[in-house]
Amino acid sequence: MRLFVGINFPKKQRVKMHRVAGALRDHDLPIRWVEPEDFHVTLKSLGQVRREQLSDVTAALERVASGTRPFYTQIRGFGAFPTVRRPDEIWLGVEACPEMRCLKQDLEWSLGDVGFTSASRSFHPHITLGRARNEGGAGAFRNLDQIFSELDFDELVKVGAIDLIRSHVSKRGPRYSVVSSITLRKK
């Protein structure tokens, strides 16, 4: 099964994100939009994981969670990877606060101890709102930077758990289901 470690958000916050991103959906952009129930921040992609590895992965996540206090992070700003002119992905930004960076690094180390390789690229936490379809020609995203500048979402959110999430790939795009949710330590 294809797994990753992520942060999910309460329904109320996902609905707000989806509502604000409606201005993007109102434009005729060649984007396959992500459903709000699938909004999340990916902390660590694990790739294909065998069932017999699940207990080691869960134990690694529990070690990290037991040493991490709940924290707040800011969600704001819209953008695109790799560029706003030729995006593959449209996203809502998530502040890489020190607590988030420490959580990410602790996950890398703990999961490295059970056989998963460390990420080699920079960590840019974000919530994917949509993925570009191949049907957009030159200029399909010409005014995207202007649209981004007109959107306003700025909310402080509490991170109180990390989730082990399974990715189900289909022709309509990926769908996600939580395998296990591990609460960050209380005090």
C-alpha positions as CSV (number, residue, x, y, z in Angstrom):
1,M,0.0,0.0,0.0
2,R,1.1,3.6,-0.7
3,L,1.5,5.6,2.5
4,F,2.6,9.0,3.7
5,V,2.6,10.8,7.0
6,G,0.5,14.0,7.1
7,I,-1.5,16.5,9.0
8,N,-5.2,16.7,8.5
9,F,-7.5,19.5,9.5
10,P,-10.9,19.7,11.1
11,K,-13.9,19.8,8.7
12,K,-14.7,23.5,9.6
13,Q,-11.2,24.6,8.5
14,R,-11.3,22.5,5.3
15,V,-14.7,24.0,4.4
16,K,-13.2,27.5,4.9
17,M,-10.2,26.7,2.7
18,H,-12.5,25.3,0.0
19,R,-14.8,28.3,0.1
20,V,-11.9,30.8,-0.4
21,A,-10.4,28.6,-3.1
22,G,-13.8,28.8,-4.9
23,A,-12.5,32.0,-6.6
24,L,-9.9,29.8,-8.3
25,R,-12.4,27.2,-9.3
26,D,-14.6,29.9,-10.8
27,H,-11.9,30.6,-13.5
28,D,-11.7,28.3,-16.4
29,L,-8.3,26.8,-15.5
30,P,-7.3,23.3,-16.6
31,I,-7.1,22.0,-13.1
32,R,-8.3,18.8,-11.4
33,W,-9.5,20.1,-8.0
34,V,-8.9,18.3,-4.8
35,E,-11.9,17.6,-2.7
36,P,-11.9,19.4,0.7
37,E,-11.9,16.1,2.6
38,D,-8.5,15.4,1.1
39,F,-6.9,18.6,2.1
40,H,-3.7,17.8,4.2
41,V,-0.1,18.7,4.6
42,T,2.3,15.9,3.6
43,L,5.2,15.6,6.1
44,K,6.9,12.4,4.8
45,S,6.1,10.2,1.8
46,L,6.8,6.6,2.5
47,G,5.9,5.1,-0.9
48,Q,5.0,1.4,-1.1
49,V,4.9,-0.1,2.4
50,R,4.3,-3.8,3.1
51,R,1.8,-4.8,5.7
52,E,4.6,-6.4,7.8
53,Q,6.3,-2.9,8.0
54,L,3.2,-1.2,9.5
55,S,4.0,-1.9,13.2
56,D,7.6,-0.5,12.8
57,V,6.2,2.6,11.0
58,T,3.5,3.1,13.7
59,A,6.0,2.7,16.5
60,A,8.3,5.3,14.8
61,L,5.4,7.7,14.6
62,E,4.4,7.1,18.2
63,R,8.0,7.9,19.3
64,V,8.0,11.2,17.5
65,A,4.5,12.1,18.7
66,S,5.4,11.3,22.3
67,G,8.2,13.9,22.1
68,T,6.2,16.6,20.3
69,R,3.8,19.0,21.9
70,P,0.8,20.3,20.0
71,F,1.6,23.6,18.2
72,Y,0.0,26.3,16.1
73,T,0.9,27.2,12.5
74,Q,-0.3,29.8,10.1
75,I,-2.1,28.9,6.9
76,R,-2.0,31.7,4.3
77,G,-0.9,32.6,0.8
78,F,-1.6,30.8,-2.5
79,G,1.0,29.6,-4.9
80,A,2.0,27.0,-7.5
81,F,4.7,24.5,-8.1
82,P,7.0,24.7,-10.0
83,T,5.9,28.1,-11.4
84,V,2.8,30.2,-11.5
85,R,3.0,30.3,-15.4
86,R,3.3,26.5,-15.8
87,P,2.0,25.0,-12.6
88,D,1.7,21.3,-11.9
89,E,0.1,22.0,-8.6
90,I,-1.9,24.9,-7.0
91,W,-1.6,25.2,-3.2
92,L,-2.4,27.0,-0.1
93,G,0.7,27.8,2.0
94,V,1.4,26.5,5.5
95,E,4.0,28.3,7.7
96,A,7.1,26.2,8.2
97,C,7.3,27.3,11.9
98,P,10.1,25.9,14.1
99,E,7.8,23.3,15.6
100,M,6.7,22.0,12.1
101,R,10.4,21.9,11.0
102,C,11.3,19.9,14.2
103,L,8.4,17.5,13.7
104,K,9.5,17.0,10.1
105,Q,13.1,16.3,11.1
106,D,12.1,14.0,13.9
107,L,10.0,12.0,11.5
108,E,12.9,11.8,9.0
109,W,15.2,10.4,11.7
110,S,12.7,8.0,13.3
111,L,11.5,6.6,10.0
112,G,15.1,6.4,8.8
113,D,15.8,4.1,11.8
114,V,13.2,1.6,10.3
115,G,14.5,1.7,6.8
116,F,13.0,4.7,5.0
117,T,15.3,7.1,3.2
118,S,15.5,10.8,4.1
119,A,13.9,13.4,1.9
120,S,16.6,15.2,-0.1
121,R,14.6,18.2,-1.2
122,S,13.6,21.3,0.8
123,F,10.5,21.2,3.0
124,H,7.7,23.5,1.7
125,P,4.6,22.7,3.7
126,H,1.4,23.3,1.7
127,I,-2.1,22.1,1.1
128,T,-2.7,20.9,-2.5
129,L,-5.8,22.5,-3.9
130,G,-5.5,21.2,-7.4
131,R,-3.3,19.6,-10.0
132,A,-2.9,20.8,-13.6
133,R,-4.3,18.7,-16.4
134,N,-2.3,18.4,-19.6
135,E,-4.9,20.1,-21.7
136,G,-3.9,23.6,-20.9
137,G,-2.0,25.3,-23.7
138,A,0.3,28.3,-23.6
139,G,-1.2,31.1,-21.6
140,A,-3.8,28.9,-19.8
141,F,-2.5,30.3,-16.5
142,R,-1.7,33.8,-17.7
143,N,-3.5,35.6,-14.9
144,L,-3.0,33.1,-12.1
145,D,-0.7,35.4,-10.1
146,Q,-3.3,38.2,-10.2
147,I,-6.0,35.7,-9.0
148,F,-3.7,34.6,-6.2
149,S,-3.2,38.2,-5.1
150,E,-7.0,38.7,-4.8
151,L,-7.5,35.7,-2.5
152,D,-7.4,36.1,1.3
153,F,-7.0,33.2,3.7
154,D,-5.1,33.7,6.9
155,E,-5.8,31.4,9.8
156,L,-3.9,30.1,12.8
157,V,-4.5,26.4,13.2
158,K,-3.6,23.9,15.9
159,V,-1.7,20.8,15.0
160,G,-2.5,18.1,17.6
161,A,-1.9,14.9,15.7
162,I,0.0,13.2,12.9
163,D,-1.7,10.7,10.6
164,L,-0.5,7.7,8.7
165,I,-2.5,8.1,5.4
166,R,-3.0,5.7,2.6
167,S,-3.2,7.0,-1.0
168,H,-5.7,5.4,-3.3
169,V,-4.8,6.3,-6.9
170,S,-7.6,6.4,-9.5
171,K,-8.4,8.0,-12.9
172,R,-10.2,10.8,-11.0
173,G,-7.0,11.5,-8.9
174,P,-5.8,10.4,-5.6
175,R,-8.1,9.8,-2.6
176,Y,-6.9,9.4,0.9
177,S,-7.8,7.4,4.0
178,V,-6.3,7.5,7.5
179,V,-4.7,4.3,8.6
180,S,-3.9,5.6,12.0
181,S,-3.9,8.9,13.8
182,I,-1.4,9.5,16.6
183,T,-2.0,12.4,19.1
184,L,0.9,14.6,19.9
185,R,1.8,14.5,23.6
186,K,-0.4,16.6,25.9
187,K,2.2,18.3,28.1
